[in-house]
Amino acid sequence: MFGYEFMREAFIASTFIAITAGLVGVFVVSRNMSFLSHTLSEIGFAGASFGILIGISPLVGMILFTLISSIAVGSLSTESSRREASISAISSLFIGLGILFLSLSSESSSYATNILFGSIVGISAKEVHQLMILAIFVILIFIIFYKPLSFDSFDHIGAQAAGLKTRLLSITFLVTLALSVSIGAQIVGSLLVFVLLTLPAATAKYIVHSVPKMIIVSVGLSLIGVWLGLYLAFITNWPVTFFISTFEVIAYFLGLSYKNWRLNH
């Protein structure tokens, strides 16, 4: 399997993607922003399609769209009464824009499928290097802001009372989330990247309770999911996203069952 260059590149890329998604996902879940990761994934689809239309890298287009939109869409989380309707409207708009941009470009429908659902053969060595740089940047940001970000994510009121700059922390988190969506979409696709950003962390929350342990479990589940998915996709020629999603869903329900069992014993 590793005799093929595209598989080596895919495994390297997926490793950095899994680490980033598993790390960021813990804070996505703790901040109750799963809806935002889903919306940004659809905005990312429009960004990638726009990049193709104007002749730039789909990754660059995705980053531009998600970075600009993350802060704007994130502000809707404070308007709980209108949040769901607003998010649905924004998601629908950007899916429509993504389809429009692709229809105006000269790319084939198979390229659109790769953007939406990912591909293990569509990533080049140059793109792997770009992903590695972005992933390392996101990880460094979390290392620098780990303590205040953890405090704000798990006890927002306490963080405000302690005098932390919660607005700055929120913007920092939204930027890293936007980058994580753009990074993860390269393997699992723009429409299903939220799977890696939510399910491993949600599963970890059922199993362990401290933030460091949640990060370890979340990253571990993400790594196992993408590695297993790539291997099974290689031997079956089925979509890698199917295997990743199936593994993470099974792990989630096993974690939920474990939590229920522990509460009853």
Legacy VTK file of the C-alpha trace (Angstrom):
# vtk DataFile Version 3.0
C-alpha trace
ASCII
DATASET POLYDATA
POINTS 265 float
0.000 0.000 0.000
2.752 2.460 0.914
4.458 1.624 -2.355
2.070 4.135 -3.936
3.057 7.753 -3.548
-0.531 8.979 -3.310
-1.148 6.694 -0.315
1.956 7.946 1.462
0.857 11.520 0.865
-2.678 10.725 2.005
-1.487 9.116 5.249
0.790 12.035 6.066
-1.958 14.545 5.339
-4.597 12.575 7.244
-2.351 12.355 10.296
-2.047 16.125 10.553
-5.738 16.532 9.758
-6.743 14.100 12.510
-4.511 15.737 15.118
-5.850 19.182 14.274
-9.507 18.110 14.149
-9.251 16.084 17.336
-7.675 18.998 19.202
-9.999 21.720 17.930
-13.019 19.440 18.271
-12.712 19.338 22.069
-13.262 23.084 22.167
-15.982 22.944 19.503
-17.966 20.549 21.688
-17.288 22.423 24.936
-18.427 25.696 23.348
-21.542 24.043 21.858
-20.497 25.136 18.371
-21.092 21.929 16.449
-23.582 23.878 14.331
-20.832 26.292 13.350
-18.434 23.575 12.185
-21.233 22.198 9.990
-22.015 25.615 8.534
-18.368 26.429 7.900
-17.945 23.161 6.038
-20.650 24.234 3.599
-19.152 27.706 3.337
-15.841 25.994 2.644
-17.427 24.153 -0.278
-18.424 27.481 -1.792
-14.934 28.840 -1.159
-13.241 25.885 -2.839
-15.604 26.162 -5.812
-14.902 29.884 -6.061
-11.159 29.166 -6.022
-11.580 26.784 -8.951
-13.657 29.342 -10.833
-11.075 32.137 -10.602
-8.089 29.835 -11.037
-6.591 29.709 -7.547
-6.064 26.767 -5.214
-9.333 25.360 -3.788
-7.619 25.324 -0.375
-6.899 29.052 -0.597
-10.484 29.775 -1.615
-11.779 27.643 1.228
-9.570 29.398 3.777
-10.638 32.848 2.577
-14.341 32.034 2.750
-14.217 30.246 6.108
-12.010 32.860 7.785
-14.262 35.736 6.778
-17.463 33.848 7.544
-16.414 32.239 10.843
-16.445 35.455 12.825
-19.650 36.717 11.200
-21.508 33.428 11.633
-20.061 32.900 15.117
-21.696 36.104 16.303
-25.085 34.527 15.583
-24.517 32.105 18.472
-25.470 34.892 20.881
-28.890 35.225 19.256
-30.273 31.877 20.338
-33.838 32.644 19.306
-32.835 33.235 15.682
-29.747 31.056 15.464
-31.180 27.920 13.877
-33.106 29.741 11.155
-30.133 31.996 10.381
-27.713 29.088 10.180
-30.067 27.158 7.882
-30.402 30.166 5.601
-26.642 30.730 5.443
-25.945 27.035 4.799
-28.469 26.922 1.963
-27.053 30.099 0.424
-23.465 28.879 0.346
-24.358 25.425 -0.960
-26.186 27.181 -3.790
-23.202 29.455 -4.412
-20.853 26.485 -4.447
-22.947 24.725 -7.069
-23.157 27.941 -9.111
-19.386 28.474 -9.027
-18.748 24.886 -10.118
-21.269 25.120 -12.946
-19.536 28.261 -14.217
-16.116 26.644 -14.112
-14.743 24.134 -16.608
-14.143 21.335 -14.101
-15.967 18.011 -14.332
-18.546 16.652 -11.915
-15.957 14.244 -10.507
-13.954 17.219 -9.262
-17.044 18.514 -7.489
-17.454 15.108 -5.853
-13.872 15.289 -4.579
-14.546 18.670 -2.977
-17.772 17.514 -1.363
-16.733 14.079 -0.135
-12.943 14.014 -0.238
-10.475 11.878 -2.150
-7.323 9.972 -1.261
-5.879 10.393 -4.748
-6.582 14.097 -5.183
-3.890 15.457 -2.863
-0.430 16.380 -4.103
2.901 16.676 -2.285
2.613 20.478 -2.447
-0.835 20.375 -0.850
0.455 18.029 1.855
3.141 20.557 2.742
0.534 23.326 2.854
-1.657 21.243 5.150
1.267 20.482 7.426
2.116 24.172 7.771
-1.498 25.111 8.508
-1.909 22.244 10.978
1.283 23.164 12.829
0.111 26.789 12.970
-3.231 25.759 14.497
-1.526 23.476 17.028
0.903 26.249 18.041
-1.996 28.657 18.552
-3.652 26.173 20.902
-0.424 25.600 22.795
0.006 29.354 23.302
-3.609 29.991 24.325
-4.301 26.605 25.952
-4.975 27.720 29.536
-7.124 30.809 28.880
-8.933 29.098 25.992
-9.725 26.071 28.155
-10.970 28.331 30.947
-13.173 30.321 28.572
-14.487 27.219 26.788
-15.491 25.286 29.890
-16.409 28.209 32.191
-17.190 31.294 30.142
-18.762 33.228 33.014
-15.820 32.450 35.264
-13.406 33.577 32.534
-15.229 36.890 32.229
-15.192 37.351 36.002
-11.459 36.619 36.061
-10.871 39.439 33.595
-9.843 37.344 30.604
-10.218 38.902 27.167
-12.982 36.536 26.137
-13.699 38.414 22.902
-10.113 37.948 21.752
-10.214 34.288 22.771
-13.452 33.822 20.832
-11.950 35.349 17.683
-8.825 33.215 18.097
-10.937 30.096 18.390
-13.072 30.989 15.360
-9.966 31.538 13.236
-8.500 28.171 14.249
-11.859 26.509 13.604
-11.999 28.013 10.114
-8.494 26.759 9.373
-9.350 23.322 10.775
-12.388 23.042 8.520
-10.243 23.941 5.499
-7.560 21.449 6.522
-9.904 18.558 7.265
-11.953 18.967 4.106
-8.977 17.948 1.987
-9.433 14.283 2.953
-13.006 13.834 4.213
-14.623 16.492 2.023
-16.245 19.803 2.811
-19.668 18.395 3.656
-18.466 15.812 6.166
-15.479 17.486 7.812
-17.695 18.289 10.797
-17.687 14.552 11.555
-14.032 14.756 12.589
-14.595 18.061 14.364
-17.448 16.831 16.572
-17.816 13.066 17.005
-14.346 12.148 18.385
-14.532 14.984 20.913
-18.122 14.159 21.861
-17.108 10.529 22.383
-14.147 11.599 24.508
-16.483 13.675 26.676
-18.415 10.517 27.563
-15.307 8.550 28.473
-13.031 11.002 30.323
-13.520 14.323 32.078
-10.317 16.362 32.213
-9.388 18.540 29.242
-5.971 16.916 28.592
-7.514 13.435 28.636
-10.318 14.574 26.330
-7.756 15.898 23.858
-5.773 12.641 23.954
-8.864 10.471 23.412
-10.300 12.780 20.745
-7.043 12.910 18.767
-6.633 9.144 19.164
-10.106 8.419 17.808
-9.537 10.814 14.911
-6.246 9.150 14.034
-7.692 5.649 14.168
-10.668 6.749 12.083
-8.672 8.317 9.253
-5.971 5.631 9.204
-8.511 2.817 9.195
-10.609 4.670 6.625
-7.667 5.129 4.276
-6.661 1.487 4.561
-10.175 0.152 3.939
-10.702 2.625 1.088
-7.503 1.375 -0.526
-8.426 -2.301 -0.404
-12.117 -1.882 -1.301
-12.041 1.200 -3.571
-14.973 2.572 -1.567
-15.099 6.245 -0.464
-12.779 6.961 2.446
-15.390 9.210 4.045
-17.794 6.292 4.421
-15.325 4.336 6.549
-14.245 7.347 8.620
-17.839 8.347 9.334
-18.888 4.790 10.161
-16.021 4.311 12.606
-16.630 7.618 14.372
-20.375 6.965 14.668
-19.782 3.497 16.117
-17.214 4.906 18.547
-19.678 7.616 19.563
-22.464 5.186 20.412
-20.044 2.921 22.248
-18.932 5.926 24.287
-22.545 6.872 24.976
-23.311 3.295 26.046
-20.286 3.323 28.346
-21.481 6.551 29.965
-24.979 5.127 30.533
-23.535 1.896 31.925
-21.316 3.816 34.317
-24.236 5.931 35.552
-26.258 2.800 36.309
-23.488 1.002 38.188
LINES 1 266
265 0 1 2 3 4 5 6 7 8 9 10 11 12 13 14 15 16 17 18 19 20 21 22 23 24 25 26 27 28 29 30 31 32 33 34 35 36 37 38 39 40 41 42 43 44 45 46 47 48 49 50 51 52 53 54 55 56 57 58 59 60 61 62 63 64 65 66 67 68 69 70 71 72 73 74 75 76 77 78 79 80 81 82 83 84 85 86 87 88 89 90 91 92 93 94 95 96 97 98 99 100 101 102 103 104 105 106 107 108 109 110 111 112 113 114 115 116 117 118 119 120 121 122 123 124 125 126 127 128 129 130 131 132 133 134 135 136 137 138 139 140 141 142 143 144 145 146 147 148 149 150 151 152 153 154 155 156 157 158 159 160 161 162 163 164 165 166 167 168 169 170 171 172 173 174 175 176 177 178 179 180 181 182 183 184 185 186 187 188 189 190 191 192 193 194 195 196 197 198 199 200 201 202 203 204 205 206 207 208 209 210 211 212 213 214 215 216 217 218 219 220 221 222 223 224 225 226 227 228 229 230 231 232 233 234 235 236 237 238 239 240 241 242 243 244 245 246 247 248 249 250 251 252 253 254 255 256 257 258 259 260 261 262 263 264
